[in-house]
């Protein structure tokens, strides 16, 4: 049951030797940023996600999260899934289906930077976040409802970056964007809707935790569906 094993292991996201910390995942992201060519598809997404994770850290420091430990636990669990998919340790199994399109097309000259960013966000929000919520609940000994505030605050930060992505990575003057296929791709996907669907998936996975066979099937189908959407996003334009 490889998928189920992904969210059943105990975990501590606090500082110190007990488990990975926010500083630890930030260090891994910065190392990727330094090592990858700027045009590499993973590098494009990594820059976006690094900015989000740094902002989460700043908001934790400013007391913007009512439960900082819960927020860090969720954020680290979330980040570790991405890092383990795109930068796995030797001998780690094949990455989830949701990440394979980005890994396959990361150097394709016909795929634009915004497509890489969207495909990464789709994989990370559509698949990883739901499993990270379940992982965090197991670690903290709580129900998903107890993490809803942290989930919403992290999600709001991600949604706020959507417009920034469009502005920074969308090519050409506004008048030409109407006829650009990338404009239509952007209009067909919504980060906010994806986040809402993820919360539903997380609650369903939590409810299915005592039915491991069903939980595995649900997770595999979620992974496959998100991967299919990601492949469409990476169609060369």
C-alpha positions as CSV (number, residue, x, y, z in Angstrom):
1,X,0.0,0.0,0.0
2,X,2.5,2.6,-1.1
3,X,0.1,5.6,-1.2
4,X,-1.3,4.9,2.2
5,X,2.2,4.7,3.7
6,X,2.8,8.3,2.6
7,X,0.5,9.7,5.2
8,X,0.6,7.2,8.1
9,X,4.0,7.8,9.5
10,X,4.3,9.8,12.7
11,X,6.0,13.2,12.3
12,X,7.1,16.2,14.3
13,X,7.6,19.5,12.4
14,X,9.0,21.4,15.3
15,X,12.5,22.6,15.6
16,X,15.4,20.4,16.7
17,X,16.3,16.8,15.9
18,X,12.7,15.4,16.3
19,X,11.8,16.2,12.6
20,X,12.3,18.5,9.7
21,X,11.8,22.2,10.4
22,X,10.7,25.1,8.3
23,X,14.3,26.2,8.0
24,X,15.2,22.7,6.8
25,X,12.7,22.7,3.9
26,X,13.7,26.3,3.0
27,X,17.3,25.2,2.8
28,X,16.4,22.4,0.4
29,X,14.4,24.8,-1.8
30,X,17.2,27.3,-1.9
31,X,19.7,24.6,-2.8
32,X,17.4,23.6,-5.7
33,X,17.2,27.2,-6.8
34,X,21.0,27.5,-6.8
35,X,21.5,24.2,-8.6
36,X,18.9,24.3,-11.4
37,X,19.0,26.3,-14.6
38,X,16.5,29.2,-14.4
39,X,14.4,28.0,-17.3
40,X,14.1,24.5,-15.9
41,X,10.4,23.8,-15.2
42,X,11.0,22.6,-11.6
43,X,13.2,25.7,-11.0
44,X,10.3,27.9,-12.2
45,X,7.9,26.4,-9.7
46,X,10.5,26.2,-7.0
47,X,11.0,30.0,-7.1
48,X,7.2,30.5,-6.7
49,X,7.0,28.0,-3.8
50,X,10.1,29.3,-2.1
51,X,8.5,32.8,-2.0
52,X,5.3,31.3,-0.5
53,X,7.2,29.3,2.2
54,X,9.4,32.3,3.1
55,X,6.2,34.4,3.6
56,X,4.6,31.7,5.7
57,X,7.7,31.8,8.0
58,X,7.5,35.6,8.2
59,X,3.8,35.4,9.1
60,X,4.5,32.8,11.8
61,X,7.1,35.1,13.3
62,X,4.6,38.0,13.3
63,X,2.0,36.0,15.1
64,X,-0.4,35.9,12.1
65,X,-1.2,32.2,12.8
66,X,-3.3,31.5,16.0
67,X,-1.5,28.1,16.4
68,X,2.1,28.5,15.1
69,X,3.0,24.9,15.8
70,X,0.1,23.6,13.8
71,X,0.8,26.0,10.9
72,X,4.5,24.9,10.8
73,X,3.6,21.2,11.0
74,X,1.2,21.6,8.1
75,X,3.6,23.7,6.0
76,X,6.6,21.4,6.5
77,X,4.5,18.3,5.7
78,X,3.3,20.0,2.6
79,X,6.8,21.1,1.5
80,X,8.4,17.7,2.2
81,X,6.0,16.1,-0.3
82,X,7.1,18.4,-3.1
83,X,10.8,18.1,-2.3
84,X,10.6,14.3,-2.0
85,X,8.9,14.2,-5.5
86,X,11.3,16.4,-7.4
87,X,14.5,15.8,-5.4
88,X,14.2,12.3,-4.0
89,X,16.8,10.5,-1.9
90,X,18.6,7.6,-3.7
91,X,16.4,4.5,-3.9
92,X,13.1,6.4,-3.3
93,X,10.2,5.0,-5.3
94,X,8.9,6.7,-8.5
95,X,7.4,10.1,-7.9
96,X,3.6,10.5,-7.7
97,X,1.7,10.7,-11.0
98,X,0.8,14.3,-10.3
99,X,4.4,15.3,-10.6
100,X,5.5,13.2,-13.5
101,X,4.3,15.6,-16.3
102,X,6.4,18.5,-14.9
103,X,9.4,16.2,-14.5
104,X,9.0,14.9,-18.0
105,X,8.5,18.3,-19.7
106,X,10.7,20.4,-17.5
107,X,13.1,21.2,-20.3
108,X,10.7,21.3,-23.2
109,X,11.3,24.5,-25.3
110,X,7.7,24.8,-26.3
111,X,6.4,25.0,-22.7
112,X,6.2,28.5,-21.2
113,X,7.3,29.4,-17.7
114,X,3.8,30.1,-16.6
115,X,2.7,26.6,-17.6
116,X,5.5,25.1,-15.5
117,X,4.4,27.2,-12.5
118,X,0.7,26.3,-12.9
119,X,1.5,22.6,-13.3
120,X,3.5,22.6,-10.1
121,X,0.8,24.4,-8.2
122,X,-1.8,22.0,-9.6
123,X,0.2,19.0,-8.4
124,X,1.1,20.5,-5.0
125,X,-2.4,21.8,-4.2
126,X,-4.5,19.2,-5.9
127,X,-2.7,16.2,-4.4
128,X,0.0,16.9,-1.9
129,X,-2.0,19.3,0.3
130,X,-4.8,16.9,1.0
131,X,-2.3,14.2,2.1
132,X,-0.3,16.8,4.1
133,X,-3.5,17.7,6.1
134,X,-4.0,14.1,7.0
135,X,-0.3,13.7,8.0
136,X,-0.5,16.8,10.1
137,X,-3.7,15.6,11.8
138,X,-2.0,12.3,12.7
139,X,1.1,14.2,14.0
140,X,-0.9,16.6,16.1
141,X,-3.6,14.2,17.2
142,X,-6.4,16.3,15.9
143,X,-9.3,16.3,13.4
144,X,-9.0,18.2,10.1
145,X,-11.5,20.8,11.5
146,X,-8.8,21.9,14.0
147,X,-6.5,22.8,11.1
148,X,-9.0,24.6,8.9
149,X,-7.8,28.0,10.0
150,X,-4.2,27.2,9.2
151,X,-5.3,25.6,5.9
152,X,-7.3,28.7,4.9
153,X,-4.5,31.1,5.8
154,X,-1.9,29.2,3.8
155,X,-4.4,28.8,1.0
156,X,-5.1,32.6,1.0
157,X,-1.5,33.3,0.6
158,X,-1.2,30.9,-2.4
159,X,-4.3,32.5,-4.0
160,X,-2.8,36.0,-3.6
161,X,0.2,34.9,-5.7
162,X,-2.0,33.9,-8.6
163,X,-2.2,37.4,-9.9
164,X,1.5,38.0,-9.4
165,X,2.2,34.9,-11.4
166,X,0.1,36.2,-14.3
167,X,1.8,39.6,-14.2
168,X,5.4,38.3,-14.0
169,X,5.1,35.2,-16.3
170,X,2.4,36.2,-18.8
171,X,4.2,37.4,-22.0
172,X,3.2,40.2,-24.3
173,X,1.1,43.3,-24.1
174,X,-2.4,43.1,-22.8
175,X,-4.0,43.5,-26.2
176,X,-2.2,40.5,-27.6
177,X,-3.1,38.3,-24.6
178,X,-6.7,37.9,-25.8
179,X,-5.5,35.7,-28.7
180,X,-2.8,33.9,-26.8
181,X,-3.6,30.2,-26.0
182,X,-2.0,30.8,-22.6
183,X,-4.8,33.2,-21.7
184,X,-7.4,30.4,-22.3
185,X,-5.4,28.0,-20.3
186,X,-5.3,30.4,-17.4
187,X,-9.1,30.9,-17.6
188,X,-9.7,27.1,-17.4
189,X,-8.1,26.6,-14.0
190,X,-8.7,28.2,-10.7
191,X,-6.4,27.9,-7.7
192,X,-9.2,28.8,-5.4
193,X,-11.4,26.1,-6.7
194,X,-8.6,23.6,-6.5
195,X,-8.0,24.6,-2.8
196,X,-11.7,24.0,-2.0
197,X,-11.6,20.6,-3.7
198,X,-8.5,19.7,-1.7
199,X,-10.1,20.5,1.6
200,X,-12.9,18.1,0.7
201,X,-10.4,15.4,-0.4
202,X,-8.5,15.8,2.9
203,X,-11.7,15.4,5.0
204,X,-12.6,12.3,2.9
205,X,-9.2,10.7,3.4
206,X,-9.4,11.3,7.1
207,X,-12.8,9.7,7.2
208,X,-11.4,6.7,5.2
209,X,-8.4,6.2,7.5
210,X,-9.9,3.0,9.0
211,X,-10.6,1.6,5.5
212,X,-7.1,1.4,4.2
213,X,-8.0,-0.4,0.9
214,X,-10.5,2.3,0.1
215,X,-8.1,5.1,1.2
216,X,-5.4,3.7,-1.1
217,X,-7.8,3.6,-4.1
218,X,-9.1,7.1,-3.4
219,X,-5.5,8.5,-3.1
220,X,-4.4,6.8,-6.3
221,X,-7.3,8.1,-8.3
222,X,-6.8,11.6,-6.9
223,X,-3.1,11.4,-7.9
224,X,-4.0,10.2,-11.4
225,X,-6.6,12.9,-12.0
226,X,-4.3,15.7,-10.8
227,X,-1.6,14.3,-13.0
228,X,-3.9,14.2,-16.1
229,X,-4.8,17.9,-15.5
230,X,-1.1,18.7,-15.2
231,X,-0.3,17.0,-18.4
232,X,-2.9,19.2,-20.2
233,X,-1.4,22.3,-18.7
234,X,2.0,21.5,-20.1
235,X,0.8,21.1,-23.7
236,X,3.5,23.0,-25.8
237,X,2.0,26.3,-27.1
